[in-house]
Structure formats: structure tokens, C-alpha cells
């Protein structure tokens, strides 16, 4: 596959690669095509992802380029420390002993992540950098508005790793598919999945808009499955109340699914309607058709590439609806205001429902991956 920029020469004698990518579920998935490129360019090398415990849970026992995940410690600008069982100094000292040949920074503009990566003592390093960030051995400019998949592929191109795939993909394990039927039995099919949450309040579509779409899909004869984290349960309850219980045709699963089970439920969905969030990206990765609600700036960085299976509805808000502050540069070059209000409330629910119905009618277009077996437990002794 043609690269996005001229490939730099590969490094010699690379047997161990560290890839830094913290953040959420979507951040991990955006990095996976770059990991595949590294795996193809350095087929004999061990690839160690410096990520989160959630990343470790999701990737355990799954095929792909990551050989193991090292959960990050608390480190300002790199990881907030959630679930960490090791301090940063001990973490870095332990990993320095592994003597990484190549370290790859896929975690933003490098103000905090580049020094953290260099503290591993790698022989070679590549990544992006803002003007005020420490340079790595090979560095490209960090420009906020670039698709995260493409940015990661451009970074690994600095190490001579050309792209082998563009779309993030994830194989669902057979045991996860089996467990998904305990949560959503086969007789519930066909069903639509709705995820009304998002970690950033500004990316949340109001519940009454989701309710309009959900009522339409229920009227069409589908069942409704609402998913999310445990923190999304108040939103889930409000959505369920707005659509009515419908004689048990609304299943509420927020906070009840492990990540792999979520992937298996999403894979079975006739359509997934969601905010710009980790579950929407996961649905795309397992081959489910999706309708996503996006703030237009996030479309540049995070939207799906194709429109046959994935539809995107955009809000063009450029200023905070409360104080009028410009929001087009918030997140990098400007301070965000204190107002947690939806930036996507103006997305039309009638249009979202029309796309959801269209994708439901053509849901055979999805490309579910073959199941992979569950990981074997370690041998005794």
C-alpha cells in the first residue's frame, strides 16, 4: 500500500519495539494500523504497547501485532494513573533493562510523551512534536487537525514501516461471542445498539434526539440494546424512560459488559447509533454498520473513512453556545472554557434515523471477522 509520506530507511537489527499510546479505546484502535505496519516491517521484533489496563484487557488472546501490553504508570500528560500499580520511576527503570531498539511515540504532540519515551533509553526513536517539544531521532511536525490513523501511519513511516491496512479491525473471540448471548439472546435479533454517552460532554447528543431514533427503530420491529460504562447509567435510564420499556424489547447493559463482550454484542448489531466515542470506533472495528454523531472538527481526526457502512452526521458549532468563545482550536492551542454543553445538539434526528434505517436494510454489508479461540490458561507449574 502506498504510504502517506516518503518512507525513511528502516533501522537495522531491531528486535524489540516500544509503542507509546495511552488514552481511551478509540486512541488504541487508531494506532492499530500503525502497529500492523511495524509488525510487517520488522517481522521478527517483539512489539510492546505502553498503554492502559483496558488496552491489555482488550488485546489479550487476540491476533495482531502487539505481543504484550505494559500498563502505564501515572505520568503527567501521558497517563492519569487510573489502574496503575507502579510509579513512573520504577516503570521506566524496569523497561530500560529491556533495551528497546526502537521506541515509537503515537501519543500526541510530544510535550510530555517525548521525554517519557526517551527515558526508556531506546537506540532509535520516532514520533511527532510540537515546536516546544523535545525532538526524537526522527520527528515530524504535530498538527492537530489530521486523522489519527493517518498521523500514526505517518509516524511509523519515519521508521520505514509502510501501511498494510487503513481501517482499524479487531477479531472477536469465540468465548466472547458465546457470552454475548447471555446478555443479548439470539431471540432478541435483529437489534440496534445505541450508545448515548461520551467521555467529553461536548460530544454528547441530547437524550431526546437519541430517543427519536430509538423509537423509530423500535417501531420498525427491532429491539434496542443500550450500552455504555457504569457512569453512563443515568443517561441510559433517561433514554429508556423516553422510549418506554416496550414489553421487554429494550435491554439496558451499561456497566454490565466487559470490553470483549461489548465487541461481540456490537458485531451482532443490525446498526449502531452512537456519539463520537470508543464504542462507536469499536463497532466499526468489528464490522458493524454505524451512524455517528460528530462535532465537525472531530470528523477530521476520528471519523470513519467509508460511507457504505458508516454514516457521519456533523454539527458545525464553532463557538461555545454559552460564552461564544472560539472552540475550533480548543484542545491544543487555546484554553477551553468551563461550559460543559453539547456541541452536537443541532444534528437532525430525522436524518440520523433515515441513515440508521438505510444501514439496517443493508446490514449484510458488514464484514465480521472469523472468531478466534479464547486464550489458553498458563500451564501449571
C-alpha positions in Angstrom: 0.0 0.0 0.0 1.3 3.5 -0.9 2.5 5.4 2.2 1.3 8.8 3.2 4.7 10.3 3.1 8.1 9.2 1.7 9.3 6.3 3.9 12.5 6.7 5.7 15.1 3.9 5.7 14.4 1.1 8.2 16.6 0.7 11.2 19.0 -2.2 11.4 19.0 -5.0 14.0 15.6 -4.2 15.6 14.4 -7.0 17.9 12.3 -5.1 20.4 9.9 -2.1 19.8 8.1 0.0 22.3 5.0 1.8 21.2 3.6 4.6 23.4 -0.2 5.1 23.0 -2.2 5.8 26.1 -5.7 7.2 26.2 -9.0 5.5 25.6 -10.4 2.8 23.4 -10.6 4.9 20.3 -7.0 6.0 20.8 -5.9 2.4 20.8 -7.9 1.4 17.7 -6.5 4.4 15.8 -3.0 3.1 16.5 -3.6 -0.5 15.3 -2.9 0.1 11.6 0.4 1.6 12.6 1.2 -1.4 14.8 0.4 -3.7 11.8 2.8 -1.7 9.7 5.6 -2.1 12.3 4.9 -5.8 12.5 5.2 -6.1 8.7 8.4 -4.0 8.5 10.1 -5.7 11.5 8.6 -9.2 11.4 11.0 -10.7 14.0 10.7 -7.9 16.5 8.7 -8.1 19.8 6.2 -5.1 19.9 5.4 -3.9 23.4 2.5 -1.4 23.7 2.8 1.1 26.5 -0.9 1.6 27.1 -3.6 1.0 29.7 -5.1 -1.8 31.6 -8.1 -1.5 29.3 -5.9 -2.0 26.3 -4.4 -5.1 27.9 -7.9 -6.5 28.6 -9.0 -5.9 25.0 -5.9 -7.3 23.3 -5.4 -10.3 25.5 -5.5 -13.5 23.4 -6.3 -11.6 20.2 -4.2 -11.8 17.0 -2.4 -8.7 15.9 1.0 -7.1 16.0 1.1 -6.4 19.8 2.9 -9.1 21.7 2.2 -7.7 25.2 0.9 -4.5 26.9 2.7 -2.7 29.7 0.1 -0.6 31.6 1.4 2.9 32.1 2.0 4.5 35.5 0.8 7.9 36.5 2.7 10.4 34.4 1.5 14.0 33.7 0.4 14.4 30.1 0.9 10.7 29.4 -1.5 8.8 31.7 -3.7 9.8 34.6 -2.7 6.8 36.6 -6.1 5.0 36.6 -5.5 1.4 37.4 -1.7 1.9 37.8 0.2 -0.3 40.2 3.6 1.1 39.6 5.2 4.5 39.9 6.8 6.1 36.9 10.4 5.9 38.1 10.1 2.1 38.7 8.3 1.6 35.5 10.9 3.4 33.4 13.8 1.7 35.3 12.3 -1.8 34.7 11.7 -1.1 31.0 15.1 0.4 30.4 16.5 -3.0 31.3 14.7 -4.4 28.2 17.0 -2.3 26.0 14.5 -1.3 23.3 15.9 -0.9 19.8 13.1 1.3 18.6 10.6 3.5 20.5 7.6 4.9 18.7 5.6 7.9 20.1 1.9 7.8 19.0 0.7 9.8 22.0 0.1 13.3 20.7 2.5 16.3 20.3 5.3 15.1 22.5 5.4 17.8 25.2 5.2 15.2 27.8 5.3 11.9 25.8 8.7 12.5 24.1 10.7 12.9 27.3 8.9 9.9 28.7 9.7 7.8 25.7 13.4 8.9 25.7 13.7 7.9 29.3 13.4 4.3 28.1 16.8 4.7 26.6 16.0 3.3 23.1 18.6 3.1 20.4 16.2 4.8 18.0 13.1 6.9 18.4 10.4 8.3 16.1 7.3 10.4 16.7 5.6 13.8 16.3 6.5 17.0 18.1 5.0 20.5 18.6 7.5 23.3 18.2 8.2 23.4 22.0 8.6 19.6 22.4 11.8 17.6 22.7 12.8 16.2 19.3 13.3 12.5 18.8 15.8 10.9 16.4 13.3 11.2 13.5 10.4 13.6 14.1 7.5 15.0 12.1 5.5 18.2 13.0 2.5 17.7 15.1 -0.5 19.4 13.5 -3.7 18.9 15.5 -6.1 18.6 12.5 -5.0 15.3 11.0 -6.8 11.9 11.1 -5.3 9.9 14.0 -4.9 6.8 11.9 -3.0 8.7 9.2 -0.9 10.5 11.8 0.1 7.2 13.3 0.9 5.7 9.9 3.0 8.8 9.0 4.9 8.4 12.3 5.8 4.7 11.7 6.8 5.7 8.2 9.7 7.5 9.8 10.9 4.0 10.8 10.4 2.7 7.3 7.1 0.9 8.1 4.7 1.3 5.2 1.0 0.8 5.7 -0.6 -2.6 5.1 -4.1 -1.7 6.2 -6.0 1.5 6.7 -9.1 0.6 8.7 -8.7 -0.5 12.3 -10.0 -4.0 12.8 -10.5 -6.3 15.8 -11.1 -10.1 15.8 -13.8 -11.2 18.2 -13.1 -14.4 20.3 -15.4 -17.4 20.2 -15.9 -17.2 24.0 -16.9 -13.6 23.8 -19.5 -14.4 21.2 -20.9 -17.1 23.4 -21.0 -14.8 26.5 -22.7 -12.1 24.4 -25.7 -14.4 24.0 -26.1 -14.4 27.8 -26.6 -10.7 27.7 -28.5 -10.4 24.4 -30.1 -13.8 23.5 -30.5 -14.9 19.9 -34.2 -14.3 20.0 -33.5 -10.6 20.5 -32.2 -10.3 17.0 -32.4 -8.2 15.0 -31.4 -5.4 17.4 -30.0 -1.9 17.2 -27.3 -0.8 19.6 -27.4 2.8 20.9 -24.5 4.3 22.9 -25.6 7.8 24.1 -22.5 8.5 26.2 -19.2 10.1 25.5 -16.3 11.0 27.9 -16.5 14.6 26.8 -19.9 16.2 27.5 -19.5 18.4 24.4 -19.6 15.3 22.2 -22.9 14.0 23.7 -26.0 14.2 21.5 -29.0 15.1 23.8 -31.1 12.1 25.0 -34.3 13.3 23.4 -32.6 13.1 20.0 -31.4 9.6 20.7 -35.0 8.8 21.8 -36.4 9.9 18.5 -34.1 7.5 16.7 -34.7 4.7 19.1 -38.5 5.0 18.9 -38.3 4.8 15.2 -36.2 1.7 15.2 -38.4 0.0 17.8 -41.4 0.9 15.6 -39.7 -0.9 12.8 -39.6 -4.1 14.8 -36.0 -4.0 16.1 -35.1 -4.5 19.7 -33.0 -1.9 21.4 -29.7 -2.5 23.3 -28.3 0.4 25.2 -24.6 0.2 26.1 -22.1 2.3 28.0 -19.9 2.4 31.0 -21.3 2.3 34.5 -21.1 6.1 34.6 -23.5 6.2 31.6 -26.3 4.6 33.6 -28.1 7.9 34.3 -28.2 8.6 30.6 -29.3 5.1 29.9 -32.1 5.4 32.4 -33.3 8.7 30.8 -33.2 7.2 27.3 -35.1 4.1 28.4 -37.8 6.3 30.1 -38.1 8.4 27.0 -38.8 5.4 24.7 -40.7 3.3 27.2 -39.9 -0.3 28.1 -41.8 -1.7 25.1 -42.6 -5.1 26.6 -39.1 -6.0 27.4 -37.7 -5.0 23.9 -35.3 -2.5 25.5 -32.2 -4.1 27.0 -30.1 -2.0 29.4 -26.5 -3.1 29.5 -24.5 -0.1 30.6 -21.8 -1.1 33.1 -22.6 -4.9 32.6 -20.3 -5.8 29.7 -16.6 -6.4 29.6 -14.8 -4.9 26.6 -14.7 -8.2 24.6 -18.3 -8.8 25.3 -19.1 -5.3 24.1 -17.3 -6.1 20.9 -19.3 -9.3 20.4 -22.6 -7.5 21.0 -21.7 -4.8 18.6 -20.7 -7.3 16.0 -24.2 -8.8 16.0 -26.0 -5.4 15.8 -28.1 -4.6 12.7 -26.9 -1.0 13.2 -25.1 1.0 15.9 -26.1 4.6 16.6 -23.6 6.4 18.8 -21.8 9.6 19.7 -18.2 10.0 18.6 -16.9 7.6 21.3 -14.9 4.4 21.9 -17.8 2.1 21.4 -18.6 3.6 18.0 -15.0 3.1 17.0 -15.1 -0.5 18.4 -18.3 -1.2 16.4 -16.5 -0.1 13.2 -13.5 -2.3 14.1 -15.7 -5.4 14.4 -17.5 -4.8 11.2 -20.9 -3.4 12.4 -22.6 -0.6 10.4 -22.6 2.7 12.3 -24.3 6.0 12.4 -22.1 8.5 14.3 -22.8 12.0 15.6 -19.7 14.2 15.4 -18.6 17.7 16.0 -17.2 18.7 12.7 -13.6 19.2 14.0 -13.5 15.7 15.3 -14.5 14.4 11.8 -11.0 15.4 10.6 -9.4 13.4 13.4 -11.6 10.5 14.1 -14.4 9.8 11.5 -14.7 6.5 9.6 -13.3 6.7 6.1 -16.0 4.9 4.1 -19.7 5.8 3.8 -21.2 2.5 2.6 -21.3 1.0 6.1 -20.6 4.1 8.2 -22.6 7.4 8.1 -21.5 10.6 9.7 -23.7 13.5 10.9 -22.0 16.7 11.7 -22.5 19.7 13.9 -20.9 22.9 12.7 -20.7 24.7 16.0 -17.6 27.0 16.0 -18.2 28.9 19.3 -19.3 27.8 22.8 -23.2 28.2 22.9 -22.9 29.8 26.3 -20.0 32.2 26.2 -19.2 32.5 22.5 -15.5 31.5 22.8 -14.0 30.1 19.7 -13.8 26.3 20.0 -12.1 25.4 16.8 -8.6 25.4 18.4 -9.6 24.2 21.8 -7.6 21.1 22.8 -4.3 22.3 21.6 -3.6 26.0 21.0 -6.3 27.6 23.2 -7.7 27.1 26.6 -11.2 25.5 26.7 -14.0 27.4 28.5 -15.7 25.9 31.6 -19.0 25.2 29.9 -19.9 21.6 29.6 -22.7 21.8 27.0 -23.3 19.7 23.9 -21.7 20.9 20.7 -23.7 18.5 18.6 -27.3 19.3 19.7 -28.2 20.7 16.3 -27.7 17.3 14.5 -31.1 16.4 13.0 -32.6 13.2 14.5 -34.8 12.7 11.4 -31.7 12.4 9.2 -30.0 10.1 11.7 -33.0 7.8 11.8 -33.1 7.7 8.0 -29.5 6.6 7.8 -30.0 4.0 10.6 -32.9 2.6 8.6 -30.9 2.5 5.4 -28.0 0.7 7.1 -30.3 -1.8 8.8 -31.8 -2.7 5.4 -28.3 -3.4 4.1 -26.6 -4.8 7.2 -25.3 -7.8 5.2 -22.6 -5.4 4.1 -20.9 -5.8 7.5 -17.6 -7.8 7.5 -17.5 -9.7 10.7 -14.1 -11.3 11.3 -13.8 -15.0 11.9 -13.9 -16.0 15.6 -10.6 -16.7 17.3 -10.3 -19.1 20.2 -10.1 -18.0 23.8 -6.6 -17.7 25.2 -5.4 -20.8 26.9 -4.7 -20.5 30.7 -1.0 -20.7 31.6 0.3 -24.2 32.2 0.5 -25.3 35.8 3.9 -25.2 37.4 
